[in-house]
Amino acid sequence: MGCAERTTGLRPMANLVLLASVLCIVVFLAGCEGKGSHAAEGSESADYYHADNDIAMVVRSLADAVSVGEPLDSVDYDYDGILTDGQGTPLYTDVQGAPGQWEVNVVSPHRAVIRNLYLGDLLPGDLEAYITGSLNLTDADLVETHEYDSDDESDLALYSIPGGELRFETRAGIAPNGLEGPLMSIVIAARQ
């Protein structure tokens, strides 16, 4: 048997091995792709929005500036957009189903206001607890609280912080379509 005859005898076997290898690789890659797309879909629906604008960090930064007597500057702090909890999740969803919008506004060198712009499913008590916890504030730091039983049903909680005060003001709001929700202002002010 010549050399050419031996090669052609092995060729069908080599083609079969090559074909089987290619099929294994294709099946393996298809399996990996399928798993990856399901994981991506699952993570996308569970966490459809992520941002790193943690409200506790914003309040802490403002409180730190107040505690050392640093004038607040709108260039450093003014912001319109989405604020989040420590996990990157928006603090609320507005009545349209979008992540809730906030405004951080330095109104003077000694005072800043953070407020939600639209009605939604905001939980003011939970947000207050999150922020006061991040500042290590306790009931001993709570200066006063009020619940007003007027038409706007406002609540107030005032905390003493080093060099100033932290005020949570919440009132009920009603959208034109009749949906209700809280409007919250968080005020950080230097002691005058």
C-alpha distance (Angstrom), angle and dihedral (degrees) to the residues before:
residue distance angle dihedral
M1 . . .
G2 3.79 . .
C3 3.75 129.1 .
A4 3.79 93.3 -103.2
E5 3.79 91.4 53.7
R6 3.82 93.1 52.4
T7 3.84 92.9 50.8
T8 3.77 94.3 50.7
G9 3.80 89.9 49.4
L10 3.83 90.4 56.7
R11 3.78 95.8 40.7
P12 3.85 97.1 81.0
M13 3.81 89.8 49.8
A14 3.84 92.2 48.7
N15 3.81 90.8 48.2
L16 3.79 90.2 51.2
V17 3.83 92.3 50.1
L18 3.80 90.7 46.7
L19 3.80 91.9 49.1
A20 3.83 91.8 48.5
S21 3.81 90.5 49.6
V22 3.79 92.7 50.4
L23 3.82 91.0 48.4
C24 3.82 91.3 50.5
I25 3.80 91.3 50.8
V26 3.83 92.2 48.1
V27 3.82 92.0 48.5
F28 3.81 91.3 47.1
L29 3.81 93.4 49.1
A30 3.80 92.3 45.9
G31 3.81 89.2 52.2
C32 3.80 92.0 50.1
E33 3.80 92.5 47.0
G34 3.78 91.9 50.6
K35 3.79 92.8 50.8
G36 3.78 92.1 47.3
S37 3.78 94.4 50.8
H38 3.81 92.2 49.8
A39 3.80 91.4 50.1
A40 3.77 91.1 48.4
E41 3.80 91.8 49.2
G42 3.80 91.2 48.5
S43 3.78 94.3 49.5
E44 3.78 91.9 45.1
S45 3.79 94.3 54.3
A46 3.81 93.7 42.8
D47 3.79 94.0 49.3
Y48 3.78 107.1 21.5
Y49 3.79 94.7 165.9
H50 3.78 132.0 32.5
A51 3.80 129.7 177.8
D52 3.78 134.6 161.9
N53 3.81 99.8 -137.2
D54 3.80 97.9 114.7
I55 3.80 110.7 -169.8
A56 3.81 91.9 -148.6
M57 3.81 90.1 58.0
V58 3.81 90.7 50.0
V59 3.81 92.8 49.6
R60 3.81 91.4 44.5
S61 3.79 91.3 51.7
L62 3.81 91.7 50.3
A63 3.82 91.6 45.2
D64 3.81 91.0 49.8
A65 3.81 90.6 52.0
V66 3.81 90.4 49.5
S67 3.82 92.2 47.6
V68 3.81 92.7 56.9
G69 3.81 94.1 41.6
E70 3.80 94.6 -111.6
P71 3.82 113.4 156.5
L72 3.80 112.6 -115.9
D73 3.79 114.0 -117.7
S74 3.79 123.6 -156.5
V75 3.82 90.0 -146.2
D76 3.81 89.4 64.0
Y77 3.78 100.3 39.5
D78 3.82 115.1 21.3
Y79 3.79 110.3 111.7
D80 3.80 139.0 159.6
G81 3.77 115.5 -164.6
I82 3.76 145.5 64.2
L83 3.78 121.4 -25.2
T84 3.77 119.9 -163.6
D85 3.76 144.5 -162.7
G86 3.79 121.2 -108.0
Q87 3.82 90.5 -78.8
G88 3.81 96.7 57.0
T89 3.81 93.5 -104.7
P90 3.82 118.2 135.8
L91 3.80 112.9 -104.2
Y92 3.77 92.4 -125.2
T93 3.78 144.8 -5.2
D94 3.79 116.6 -121.2
V95 3.81 124.3 -130.5
Q96 3.82 89.2 -92.9
G97 3.82 90.8 58.1
A98 3.82 94.7 -109.5
P99 3.82 126.0 125.9
G100 3.81 107.6 -82.1
Q101 3.79 118.2 -99.5
W102 3.81 124.1 -132.9
E103 3.78 135.8 -169.4
V104 3.80 124.2 -147.2
N105 3.78 108.8 -164.8
V106 3.80 129.0 177.9
V107 3.81 101.6 -149.3
S108 3.83 95.5 179.4
P109 3.81 137.9 -5.3
H110 3.82 87.1 -90.6
R111 3.82 103.6 39.1
A112 3.82 138.7 54.3
V113 3.80 130.4 179.6
I114 3.80 127.0 -155.8
R115 3.80 115.3 -168.6
N116 3.77 140.1 165.3
L117 3.80 111.5 -116.6
Y118 3.80 101.0 -153.3
L119 3.77 139.5 35.3
G120 3.77 117.8 -100.6
D121 3.78 145.2 124.0
L122 3.83 95.5 -50.8
L123 3.81 114.5 153.0
P124 3.84 103.9 -147.7
G125 3.82 95.6 -172.9
D126 3.80 92.4 53.0
L127 3.80 91.6 45.8
E128 3.81 91.7 49.7
A129 3.82 90.2 49.8
Y130 3.82 91.2 48.8
I131 3.80 93.4 50.8
T132 3.81 96.8 42.2
G133 3.80 89.4 46.9
S134 3.80 91.1 52.6
L135 3.82 89.0 52.0
N136 3.83 91.8 45.4
L137 3.80 90.7 -120.9
T138 3.80 118.0 160.4
D139 3.79 136.0 -172.7
A140 3.81 86.7 -85.6
D141 3.83 87.6 66.5
L142 3.81 92.2 51.8
V143 3.81 106.3 105.4
E144 3.78 99.9 179.6
T145 3.77 144.6 -17.1
H146 3.77 130.2 -161.6
E147 3.73 134.4 -176.0
Y148 3.76 111.8 -162.5
D149 3.78 116.4 -154.4
S150 3.78 94.3 -159.4
D151 3.79 125.6 120.4
D152 3.80 92.5 -80.3
E153 3.83 94.6 49.1
S154 3.80 96.6 -141.8
D155 3.80 127.3 -173.4
L156 3.79 126.1 -160.5
A157 3.80 131.7 -166.5
L158 3.80 119.3 179.1
Y159 3.81 122.1 -166.5
S160 3.79 129.2 -172.7
I161 3.82 113.6 -128.1
P162 3.81 127.2 178.4
G163 3.81 106.7 -71.8
G164 3.78 95.4 -1.0
E165 3.77 150.2 4.7
L166 3.77 140.1 -75.8
R167 3.79 116.0 -147.0
F168 3.80 128.3 -169.5
E169 3.80 114.1 -162.8
T170 3.79 119.7 -178.1
R171 3.78 129.0 179.1
A172 3.76 133.3 172.5
G173 3.78 117.5 -107.0
I174 3.79 132.8 -168.4
A175 3.80 123.2 -149.5
P176 3.83 120.4 -140.5
N177 3.82 88.7 -103.7
G178 3.82 90.5 57.6
L179 3.81 98.5 -104.9
E180 3.80 114.6 139.2
G181 3.76 130.3 -145.2
P182 3.79 142.9 147.2
L183 3.79 125.6 -85.2
M184 3.79 109.7 -155.8
S185 3.79 132.4 -167.0
I186 3.78 122.2 -168.7
V187 3.79 111.7 -163.3
I188 3.80 123.4 -165.7
A189 3.80 111.8 -171.0
A190 3.79 136.3 170.3
R191 3.77 117.2 -120.1
Q192 3.80 108.2 -103.6
